[in-house]
């Protein structure tokens, strides 16, 4: 089932402006055995799939369906904890999978592809990281705040690009948001810099 998810995302990336470089590197990757792990957000993703006619686009719906089919085989995780200043409610409505990376389900030293989910109304505060990043929205809608640019609302099929170390934040308005994050560059496995949280 994860193979179907990878295939759908590869096809979607190949058809999406700015992601062909990634699509060319998403094939023939070795797969690691990983113990699946479910988080509370999995229920939100399943609910999102049932309303995918309103939440996804014709182009992204096959990838969302493949994700739901693969849920029992995926290892969901969280980068942050309450020690980072996030509430339990925020954490219960957030999670991601490491589909491709040096330590991902599929191994690559060149790219990282994660799929993240954030519940409606959440805010992912300002952060930055060394790798270049392109978000591809799979379902839902959110408002992206990127340093040096006006805020941008994005929905299914839209992409948002961030240069290395460019500060950015996301408001899940109206949300929820399901997005694939394509990374390339240095420090693919390092935690994002949250700056100061007060």
VOVEXDREN-184100 format. One line per field, with one value per residue (C-alpha): residue number from 1; x, y, z. Coordinates in steps of 0.001 Angstrom, whole numbers, plus 500000, padded with zeros to 6 digits. Layout:
! VOVEXDREN-184100
num: (NUM,...)
px: (X,...)
py: (Y,...)
pz: (Z,...)
***
This chain:
! VOVEXDREN-184100
num: (1,2,3,4,5,6,7,8,9,10,11,12,13,14,15,16,17,18,19,20,21,22,23,24,25,26,27,28,29,30,31,32,33,34,35,36,37,38,39,40,41,42,43,44,45,46,47,48,49,50,51,52,53,54,55,56,57,58,59,60,61,62,63,64,65,66,67,68,69,70,71,72,73,74,75,76,77,78,79,80,81,82,83,84,85,86,87,88,89,90,91,92,93,94,95,96,97,98,99,100,101,102,103,104,105,106,107,108,109,110,111,112,113,114,115,116,117,118,119,120,121,122,123,124,125,126,127,128,129,130,131,132,133,134,135,136,137,138,139,140,141,142,143,144,145,146,147,148,149,150,151,152,153,154,155,156,157,158,159,160,161,162,163,164,165,166,167,168,169,170,171,172,173,174,175,176,177,178,179,180,181,182,183,184,185,186,187,188,189,190,191,192,193,194,195,196,197,198)
px: (500000,502803,503993,500671,501058,504582,503419,500521,502777,505430,502851,501433,504901,505704,502613,503218,505296,508538,508448,509707,513223,511788,509611,512709,514306,511275,511558,513504,514208,515050,512382,513057,511013,509341,507045,503743,502606,499212,498556,495210,495516,494939,491244,491234,492875,490263,487478,489142,489150,485393,484870,487614,485146,485143,488624,490814,491000,490556,494355,495142,492253,494073,497042,494708,492915,496276,497363,494220,494718,498312,497535,497845,501386,502755,504781,503213,505362,505675,508660,507439,506317,504757,508342,508565,505576,502801,499556,498245,495268,497628,499686,496579,495734,499176,501383,503512,505112,508643,507953,511335,514586,517909,515891,512477,510273,511920,515602,517218,520165,519033,515478,513028,509309,507026,503244,501844,498389,497225,493693,491348,492184,495705,498702,502156,504264,507203,510053,512875,515228,518296,516657,514738,511060,508006,504631,502100,498608,496789,493564,492128,493084,495477,497103,500875,503037,506457,509170,509341,505970,502336,500224,498897,495835,496442,494255,494473,497033,498673,502378,504217,508000,510481,514169,516718,516372,513378,511096,507505,504339,500961,497454,495043,492275,489794,491733,492355,495491,497047,500243,503289,506559,509358,512825,516251,519586,521544,520454,517466,516893,517438,514567,513234,514355,511303,513030,511653,508246,506675)
py: (500000,502538,501748,503028,506207,506768,506125,508607,511288,510681,511119,514219,515751,515040,517040,519915,522924,523059,519435,517489,517389,515507,513188,512013,510990,509271,506013,502843,503789,501089,500546,500166,497983,500305,499597,501404,503943,505635,509113,510818,512761,509570,509851,513398,512214,509477,512030,514367,511589,511057,514716,514752,515926,519257,519108,517739,518471,516047,516004,515393,513049,509849,510665,511344,508023,506207,507809,506605,503080,503098,504454,501065,500611,504100,505424,508715,511014,514493,516806,518860,518215,520166,521061,523078,525167,523273,522393,518836,519847,521207,518018,515818,517590,517392,514681,513695,510775,510589,508947,509614,510709,509256,507592,507450,504555,504982,505912,508820,511044,513698,514510,514418,514016,514271,514408,516533,517130,520057,520459,523322,526587,525598,527834,526525,529420,531028,528615,528041,525292,524773,522762,524406,523456,523254,522490,520775,521030,517688,518611,521441,525091,527306,530741,530807,533617,533682,536211,538892,538049,538895,536183,533632,531406,527951,524941,521549,521436,524741,524946,527232,527512,528531,529213,527839,529596,531675,532195,531068,530211,528648,529428,526536,528845,527411,524135,521343,521038,517941,518766,517085,518883,518374,519221,519298,520631,520377,519032,517034,515433,518444,519900,523266,526377,527737,530938,532256,531057,533201)
pz: (500000,500624,497081,495713,497767,496473,492899,493167,494652,491985,489223,490904,491321,487656,486625,489057,488072,490037,491238,488187,489701,492697,490596,488709,492031,493585,491640,492384,496008,498574,501216,504944,507264,509771,512674,511948,514520,514647,516060,516830,513545,511570,512399,511030,507817,507399,507935,505446,502852,503247,502356,499713,497085,498917,500465,497623,493907,491028,490682,494377,495341,494189,496444,499393,498798,498589,501866,503646,502261,503505,507014,508776,507361,508087,510993,512111,514217,515663,515645,518580,522147,524987,526008,522762,523873,522060,523832,524071,521896,519213,519290,519048,515783,514176,512746,509781,508018,506687,503321,501664,503330,504481,507282,505601,504613,501210,501406,499579,500488,497991,499043,501877,501282,504290,504452,507266,508705,510853,512214,511409,513159,514186,513693,512821,514064,512347,511659,509195,508065,505898,503083,500260,500585,498364,499915,497655,499124,498931,500739,502807,502794,504726,504724,504281,505643,503981,504794,502099,500521,501242,502887,500399,500677,499188,498458,496753,493954,494941,495765,498169,497832,500554,500009,502503,505894,504716,507718,507267,509197,508400,509636,509060,507886,507351,507515,508055,505942,504401,502525,501038,501847,499325,500706,499088,500307,503526,506911,505634,509046,511322,513327,512127,514006,515833,516955,520226,521438,524099)
***
